[in-house]
Amino acid sequence: MLKDRCPILEFADLGDERGKLVVIEGSQNVPFDIKRVFYIYGSDDTVVRGQHANRESEFVLINVAGESKVRITDGTEEFVAELNRPMTGIYIPRMIWKDMYDFSPDSVLLVLASTHYDGAEYIRDFQEYLREMKAEEKDGGNGFHG
């Protein structure tokens, strides 16, 4: 099931009377070594970001401020995750299509990635993605790392 492959991650709030503190560590509470970090801000509820799948990269998405939604599909199943707490993220493995949207005005979407950027591993056309997923299904999972 897709929701099992893309779980919501809960990070501990280690804050005290001085304020909030959330610690995220690669290969600890994130299921990969973190190679790249970026964040999206200044978007609004009319913008759709993402709109791609990655052949190699895994991601964790966390709204550290505000909120947004992430539509996730493997071409067969689909679900929408609402990211609205800074101690909650969603894990997205390789070869999962993602659309981030419905950003609140104060949204800061933090993205942790398992790889350095390589534009060649992005699939930006949904029909191409579906063809690759169908080929993977026929191959029995031997040509894909996820």
Short mmCIF file of the C-alpha atoms (twelve columns), coordinates in Angstrom:
data_MODEL
# 
_entry.id   MODEL 
# 
loop_
_atom_site.group_PDB 
_atom_site.id 
_atom_site.type_symbol 
_atom_site.label_atom_id 
_atom_site.label_alt_id 
_atom_site.label_comp_id 
_atom_site.label_asym_id 
_atom_site.label_seq_id 
_atom_site.Cartn_x 
_atom_site.Cartn_y 
_atom_site.Cartn_z 
_atom_site.pdbx_PDB_model_num 
ATOM 1   C CA . MET A 1   0.000  0.000  0.000   1 
ATOM 2   C CA . LEU A 2   1.311  3.442  -0.953  1 
ATOM 3   C CA . LYS A 3   0.676  4.971  2.489   1 
ATOM 4   C CA . ASP A 4   2.885  2.276  4.006   1 
ATOM 5   C CA . ARG A 5   5.677  3.092  1.558   1 
ATOM 6   C CA . CYS A 6   5.349  6.858  2.257   1 
ATOM 7   C CA . PRO A 7   4.908  7.054  6.029   1 
ATOM 8   C CA . ILE A 8   4.356  10.158 8.079   1 
ATOM 9   C CA . LEU A 9   7.399  10.654 10.317  1 
ATOM 10  C CA . GLU A 10  7.078  12.145 13.792  1 
ATOM 11  C CA . PHE A 11  10.113 13.969 15.183  1 
ATOM 12  C CA . ALA A 12  10.492 14.518 18.919  1 
ATOM 13  C CA . ASP A 13  9.965  18.011 20.302  1 
ATOM 14  C CA . LEU A 14  12.924 18.366 22.644  1 
ATOM 15  C CA . GLY A 15  12.098 21.923 23.656  1 
ATOM 16  C CA . ASP A 16  11.649 23.270 27.117  1 
ATOM 17  C CA . GLU A 17  10.600 26.551 28.717  1 
ATOM 18  C CA . ARG A 18  13.115 28.365 26.473  1 
ATOM 19  C CA . GLY A 19  11.334 27.278 23.281  1 
ATOM 20  C CA . LYS A 20  10.866 24.479 20.819  1 
ATOM 21  C CA . LEU A 21  13.666 22.258 19.483  1 
ATOM 22  C CA . VAL A 22  13.247 19.536 16.872  1 
ATOM 23  C CA . VAL A 23  16.282 17.455 15.901  1 
ATOM 24  C CA . ILE A 24  16.399 15.537 12.616  1 
ATOM 25  C CA . GLU A 25  19.328 13.215 11.936  1 
ATOM 26  C CA . GLY A 26  20.142 11.308 8.768   1 
ATOM 27  C CA . SER A 27  20.048 7.509  9.114   1 
ATOM 28  C CA . GLN A 28  18.474 7.963  12.554  1 
ATOM 29  C CA . ASN A 29  14.952 9.384  12.339  1 
ATOM 30  C CA . VAL A 30  15.286 9.904  8.572   1 
ATOM 31  C CA . PRO A 31  15.788 6.633  6.643   1 
ATOM 32  C CA . PHE A 32  18.813 7.816  4.633   1 
ATOM 33  C CA . ASP A 33  22.003 9.866  4.860   1 
ATOM 34  C CA . ILE A 34  21.118 13.487 4.070   1 
ATOM 35  C CA . LYS A 35  23.100 14.792 1.074   1 
ATOM 36  C CA . ARG A 36  21.055 17.885 0.198   1 
ATOM 37  C CA . VAL A 37  18.754 20.294 2.006   1 
ATOM 38  C CA . PHE A 38  16.558 22.932 0.402   1 
ATOM 39  C CA . TYR A 39  13.381 24.778 1.249   1 
ATOM 40  C CA . ILE A 40  10.480 26.299 -0.620  1 
ATOM 41  C CA . TYR A 41  8.897  29.541 0.530   1 
ATOM 42  C CA . GLY A 42  7.102  32.507 -1.009  1 
ATOM 43  C CA . SER A 43  4.624  30.251 -2.818  1 
ATOM 44  C CA . ASP A 44  0.877  30.585 -2.373  1 
ATOM 45  C CA . ASP A 45  -2.283 28.534 -2.708  1 
ATOM 46  C CA . THR A 46  -2.269 28.834 -6.529  1 
ATOM 47  C CA . VAL A 47  1.225  27.361 -7.020  1 
ATOM 48  C CA . VAL A 48  1.984  23.687 -7.674  1 
ATOM 49  C CA . ARG A 49  5.590  22.631 -7.057  1 
ATOM 50  C CA . GLY A 50  7.294  19.313 -7.585  1 
ATOM 51  C CA . GLN A 51  5.385  17.652 -10.415 1 
ATOM 52  C CA . HIS A 52  8.053  15.006 -10.823 1 
ATOM 53  C CA . ALA A 53  9.427  11.664 -9.679  1 
ATOM 54  C CA . ASN A 54  13.049 10.751 -9.046  1 
ATOM 55  C CA . ARG A 55  14.768 7.592  -10.186 1 
ATOM 56  C CA . GLU A 56  17.320 7.646  -7.339  1 
ATOM 57  C CA . SER A 57  16.511 10.311 -4.733  1 
ATOM 58  C CA . GLU A 58  14.547 9.772  -1.547  1 
ATOM 59  C CA . PHE A 59  13.022 12.742 0.270   1 
ATOM 60  C CA . VAL A 60  11.560 13.846 3.575   1 
ATOM 61  C CA . LEU A 61  9.279  16.900 3.392   1 
ATOM 62  C CA . ILE A 62  8.566  18.973 6.520   1 
ATOM 63  C CA . ASN A 63  6.590  22.197 6.761   1 
ATOM 64  C CA . VAL A 64  8.680  23.968 9.394   1 
ATOM 65  C CA . ALA A 65  6.313  26.953 9.181   1 
ATOM 66  C CA . GLY A 66  2.796  27.265 7.836   1 
ATOM 67  C CA . GLU A 67  1.256  24.446 5.893   1 
ATOM 68  C CA . SER A 68  1.007  22.781 2.506   1 
ATOM 69  C CA . LYS A 69  -0.276 19.598 0.938   1 
ATOM 70  C CA . VAL A 70  1.563  16.860 -0.939  1 
ATOM 71  C CA . ARG A 71  -0.218 14.672 -3.476  1 
ATOM 72  C CA . ILE A 72  1.640  11.388 -3.841  1 
ATOM 73  C CA . THR A 73  1.054  8.669  -6.431  1 
ATOM 74  C CA . ASP A 74  2.754  5.593  -7.815  1 
ATOM 75  C CA . GLY A 75  0.501  5.639  -10.888 1 
ATOM 76  C CA . THR A 76  -1.955 3.223  -9.272  1 
ATOM 77  C CA . GLU A 77  -2.685 4.554  -5.781  1 
ATOM 78  C CA . GLU A 78  -2.818 8.189  -4.683  1 
ATOM 79  C CA . PHE A 79  -3.165 10.054 -1.423  1 
ATOM 80  C CA . VAL A 80  -2.771 13.581 -0.089  1 
ATOM 81  C CA . ALA A 81  -0.748 14.376 3.020   1 
ATOM 82  C CA . GLU A 82  -1.291 17.623 4.887   1 
ATOM 83  C CA . LEU A 83  1.938  19.008 6.316   1 
ATOM 84  C CA . ASN A 84  1.084  21.468 9.051   1 
ATOM 85  C CA . ARG A 85  3.300  20.706 12.070  1 
ATOM 86  C CA . PRO A 86  7.066  21.354 12.249  1 
ATOM 87  C CA . MET A 87  7.685  18.026 13.991  1 
ATOM 88  C CA . THR A 88  5.940  15.992 11.270  1 
ATOM 89  C CA . GLY A 89  7.268  15.041 7.866   1 
ATOM 90  C CA . ILE A 90  6.561  12.598 5.096   1 
ATOM 91  C CA . TYR A 91  9.033  10.137 3.627   1 
ATOM 92  C CA . ILE A 92  8.946  9.805  -0.155  1 
ATOM 93  C CA . PRO A 93  11.001 6.936  -1.611  1 
ATOM 94  C CA . ARG A 94  12.408 6.709  -5.124  1 
ATOM 95  C CA . MET A 95  10.027 6.570  -8.090  1 
ATOM 96  C CA . ILE A 96  7.051  8.221  -6.374  1 
ATOM 97  C CA . TRP A 97  5.367  11.139 -8.165  1 
ATOM 98  C CA . LYS A 98  4.839  14.198 -5.972  1 
ATOM 99  C CA . ASP A 99  2.966  17.500 -6.264  1 
ATOM 100 C CA . MET A 100 3.264  20.074 -3.485  1 
ATOM 101 C CA . TYR A 101 0.495  22.673 -3.396  1 
ATOM 102 C CA . ASP A 102 -1.955 24.745 -1.332  1 
ATOM 103 C CA . PHE A 103 0.835  26.654 0.415   1 
ATOM 104 C CA . SER A 104 -0.211 28.981 3.220   1 
ATOM 105 C CA . PRO A 105 1.262  32.508 2.993   1 
ATOM 106 C CA . ASP A 106 3.752  31.697 5.784   1 
ATOM 107 C CA . SER A 107 4.706  28.233 4.457   1 
ATOM 108 C CA . VAL A 108 8.339  27.118 4.588   1 
ATOM 109 C CA . LEU A 109 8.622  23.583 3.207   1 
ATOM 110 C CA . LEU A 110 11.935 21.996 4.186   1 
ATOM 111 C CA . VAL A 111 13.135 19.154 1.940   1 
ATOM 112 C CA . LEU A 112 15.816 16.639 2.921   1 
ATOM 113 C CA . ALA A 113 17.242 14.585 0.047   1 
ATOM 114 C CA . SER A 114 19.335 11.417 -0.119  1 
ATOM 115 C CA . THR A 115 21.347 12.576 -3.154  1 
ATOM 116 C CA . HIS A 116 23.044 15.628 -4.551  1 
ATOM 117 C CA . TYR A 117 21.130 17.292 -7.382  1 
ATOM 118 C CA . ASP A 118 21.252 15.513 -10.742 1 
ATOM 119 C CA . GLY A 119 18.672 16.738 -13.237 1 
ATOM 120 C CA . ALA A 120 19.033 13.546 -15.290 1 
ATOM 121 C CA . GLU A 121 17.365 11.448 -12.576 1 
ATOM 122 C CA . TYR A 122 14.184 13.541 -12.594 1 
ATOM 123 C CA . ILE A 123 11.102 12.395 -14.507 1 
ATOM 124 C CA . ARG A 124 9.090  15.551 -15.208 1 
ATOM 125 C CA . ASP A 125 6.501  14.111 -17.602 1 
ATOM 126 C CA . PHE A 126 3.741  12.093 -15.945 1 
ATOM 127 C CA . GLN A 127 3.130  9.898  -19.001 1 
ATOM 128 C CA . GLU A 128 6.833  9.020  -19.137 1 
ATOM 129 C CA . TYR A 129 6.650  8.217  -15.427 1 
ATOM 130 C CA . LEU A 130 3.717  5.858  -16.011 1 
ATOM 131 C CA . ARG A 131 5.617  4.126  -18.841 1 
ATOM 132 C CA . GLU A 132 8.669  3.631  -16.599 1 
ATOM 133 C CA . MET A 133 6.503  2.293  -13.781 1 
ATOM 134 C CA . LYS A 134 4.784  -0.148 -16.176 1 
ATOM 135 C CA . ALA A 135 8.192  -1.294 -17.494 1 
ATOM 136 C CA . GLU A 136 9.379  -1.731 -13.902 1 
ATOM 137 C CA . GLU A 137 6.334  -3.815 -13.096 1 
ATOM 138 C CA . LYS A 138 7.027  -6.057 -16.120 1 
ATOM 139 C CA . ASP A 139 10.696 -6.315 -15.121 1 
ATOM 140 C CA . GLY A 140 9.668  -7.622 -11.733 1 
ATOM 141 C CA . GLY A 141 11.521 -4.941 -9.819  1 
ATOM 142 C CA . ASN A 142 14.988 -5.830 -11.058 1 
ATOM 143 C CA . GLY A 143 15.731 -2.601 -12.923 1 
ATOM 144 C CA . PHE A 144 14.804 -0.145 -10.198 1 
ATOM 145 C CA . HIS A 145 16.358 0.530  -6.804  1 
ATOM 146 C CA . GLY A 146 13.224 1.394  -4.853  1 
# 
